[in-house]
Amino acid sequence: MPKKYIKAIDALQEAQKIAFAPFVFQTTVSLKNLGVFDFIFQNVAKGGVTLTEICEELSISEYGLSVLLEMAESANIVSMDERGRYELTKIGYFLNYNPMTQVNMNFTQDVCYQGLFHLEESIREGKPAGLKELGNWPTIYEGLSQLKPEIQKSWFAFDHFYSDGIFEEALKIVFRHQPKLLFDIGGNTGKFAIQCCAYNEEVNVHIFDLPGQLKVALKNTADQGFGDRVQGSEIDWLSENPQIPMGADTIWMSQFLDCFSKEEILKIFKTAVNAMDSQTELIIIETYTDRQKFDNAKFTLEATSLYFTALANGNSKMYKATELIELAEAAGLELKDDISLGEFHTLFVCKKK
Ligand SMILES: C[S@@+](CC[C@H](N)C(=O)[O-])C[C@H]1O[C@@H](n2cnc3c(N)ncnc32)[C@H](O)[C@@H]1O
């Protein structure tokens, strides 16, 4: 990005925004949770509401509300007119009502906020030093099924927000090839396996995941009536010599490889290549930082990388498409299709060279 001109006074203002960023963030979370944003928005038609009206309606002290709203006004989240009536700005509206922003905010607050305090330590040690705030596991993935319910809810909402929407589109590409057996690597809660079985009545799905997740995935798929067509195997890709068998028509890795370092991805690819024949398709779905149309999407992905650093595993990130292509080629794969899906995602179809 080329260097942008900015006046010193504006730069100083921007620097303060960063210096106090957690204050603005926590102010926003508090106003949202206290119902202030909703109440202000519900009164937009009558030209906004005063501090006193909000205090009375929501039983918040005048002191408490005043400190929050003063910060929010300076941060352009609410505006106040000359009669002291508050309205949401466009930013405030998005903070409270835009689904992507809601998912990102809950993820930041519930999953990441405390752990991020240990970011520097994570970089120095090459370990997710913030994970101890959530539990005692080597990576977050061992602990996913044991997270506290509200933390787990925000983790899954974030994960699913960035994959659910594209599964339907992806199914058409997956089933061009009429796979009879699909390996879902990192099958998580079984959501994709369920959609595959609902989409095609002949396909069998084999999920590979860590023990805790696999148990959840197999329960969910059985509950949906697909117990006879969805099987699973425990695997830890960080163990000495992880293996998957031959026999799949399609190997599916959706938002899975970003959980690993480049060296680990190379090992996963090589393992997959050993389990493929000339017809097997390896389908990879990721959100790549160099494939985003909008700056805010790239920004979200870069923040997500820091979640991997401080909380998830200490060594993975959201990659550039060019990086994954290089690794795939180094492992003996050839990129056959490169398809953009939805707003953020890219689907690669690879075959064995
Ligand atoms: C971000 S989730 C992706 C889930 C799903 N495929 C999707 O598209 O929403 C990553 C998945 O990889 C699994 N995973 C992470 N590390 C793993 C490891 N070391 N061995 C096996 N599975 C792992 C996690 O348990 C989780 O189910």
The ligand as a Tripos MOL2 file, in Angstrom:
@<TRIPOS>MOLECULE
LIG
   27    29     1     0     0
SMALL
NO_CHARGES

@<TRIPOS>ATOM
      1 C1        -11.8070  -23.9230   11.4820 C.3       1 LIG1
      2 S1        -12.4590  -25.4950   11.6770 S.3       1 LIG1
      3 C2        -13.1500  -25.7760   10.0620 C.3       1 LIG1
      4 C3        -14.3970  -26.5510   10.1190 C.3       1 LIG1
      5 C4        -15.1650  -26.8430    8.8420 C.3       1 LIG1
      6 N1        -14.4060  -27.6750    7.9220 N.3       1 LIG1
      7 C5        -15.6800  -25.5840    8.1870 C.2       1 LIG1
      8 O1        -15.4380  -25.3660    7.0020 O.co2     1 LIG1
      9 O2        -16.3750  -24.8130    8.8710 O.co2     1 LIG1
     10 C6        -11.0190  -26.5050   11.6670 C.3       1 LIG1
     11 C7        -11.2280  -27.9610   11.9690 C.3       1 LIG1
     12 O3         -9.9550  -28.6120   11.9310 O.3       1 LIG1
     13 C8         -9.8140  -29.4630   13.0610 C.3       1 LIG1
     14 N2         -8.4060  -29.5540   13.4560 N.ar      1 LIG1
     15 C9         -7.6210  -28.5380   13.8990 C.ar      1 LIG1
     16 N3         -6.4200  -28.9980   14.2700 N.ar      1 LIG1
     17 C10        -6.4320  -30.3510   14.0450 C.ar      1 LIG1
     18 C11        -5.4780  -31.3910   14.2210 C.ar      1 LIG1
     19 N4         -4.2770  -31.1600   14.7440 N.pl3     1 LIG1
     20 N5         -5.8240  -32.6320   13.8610 N.ar      1 LIG1
     21 C12        -7.0530  -32.9110   13.3600 C.ar      1 LIG1
     22 N6         -8.0060  -31.9680   13.1580 N.ar      1 LIG1
     23 C13        -7.6950  -30.7020   13.5080 C.ar      1 LIG1
     24 C14       -10.6390  -28.7940   14.1390 C.3       1 LIG1
     25 O4        -11.0190  -29.6760   15.1670 O.3       1 LIG1
     26 C15       -11.8150  -28.2240   13.3420 C.3       1 LIG1
     27 O5        -12.8620  -29.1420   13.2580 O.3       1 LIG1
@<TRIPOS>BOND
     1     1     2 1
     2     2     3 1
     3     2    10 1
     4     3     4 1
     5     4     5 1
     6     5     6 1
     7     5     7 1
     8     7     8 2
     9     7     9 1
    10    10    11 1
    11    11    12 1
    12    11    26 1
    13    12    13 1
    14    13    14 1
    15    13    24 1
    16    14    15 ar
    17    14    23 ar
    18    15    16 ar
    19    16    17 ar
    20    17    18 ar
    21    17    23 ar
    22    18    19 1
    23    18    20 ar
    24    20    21 ar
    25    21    22 ar
    26    22    23 ar
    27    24    25 1
    28    24    26 1
    29    26    27 1
@<TRIPOS>SUBSTRUCTURE
     1 LIG1         1 GROUP 0 **** ****
